[in-house]
Amino acid sequence: MAFALGSRAISAGYRLAALDQVGSTNTEAMSRARHGDRGSLWCVTTLQTAGKGRRQRAWVAPRGNLASSVLEILNVTPAVAATMGFAFGLAHETALRRVSMEANMRLAGSDQLQYLLKWPNDVMVRGHKLCGLLVEAEAVEGAGLAVVAGIGTNIVAAPEGTPTPAISLSALGVHIGAEELFAALSDAWVEFFGIWNHGRGFADIRRLWLERAYGLGERVAIQTGTVTVEGIFDTLDETGCLIVRTAEGQRVPITAGEVYFGAAASVGAA
């Protein structure tokens, strides 16, 4: 089965660059923007050899996993562009839920999985990391801001020895191909990109994201450099910052950091 856009993505004018293998779909998409591509473009592969996550960490994507990035050219500030990642996370959660439901219909008695969004950039299932998301932005002369949202999904295999234990769809009993998930993702992105509406609809995105938030109301520890902030994950603010309510009753906004929930919060804070 070859990669193909979903019908809704085709109608919305998206284009597809399906690659047999690539170093990084994010890097490929941004390179195309620098060379004149004006967006509404997906770069996708089942073999990514030099993928990257946050803080330049390697993202391992062996043959059969899904690496996909969408390029949009926007007239927004970098701060607004960063909130697009929440819409992208919602699109992926929606695609995962839809294809899992279809897979479960083929497997009588299968449990319905719950996919949750961990701030700022992971998709979690049963306490394990299934996907990692990365949003990058760069000014393009004469065109605005090139924004690339990429996500790597463990379909056939998951890396070992990661800070947060990882898992694959195959290990969860969801036997689908990268191509099937991508088609669903491309359609879901049209829906949530429209809701986000260049940042004007972030209030709706925030509400939907919080309905699917991992660890909301639970104990959390965030490491930001040499400082650790501990408390309860209270909410997201109107800019996408994680709000921690400390034992002293302060509400502390977090813009970036390593996030640990539950029992892992004690380890992260140690």
PyMOL commands that set and color helices and strands:
alter all, ss='L'
color gray80, all
select helices_A, chain A and resi 7-11+25-34+54-56+78-82+84-106+178-196+202-211+263-269
alter helices_A, ss='H'
color red, helices_A
select strands_A, chain A and resi 15-19+41-45+48-52+58-61+66-74+116-118+122-125+128-140+144-153+219-224+227-236+242-245+251-254+258-261
alter strands_A, ss='S'
color yellow, strands_A
deselect
rebuild
show_as cartoon
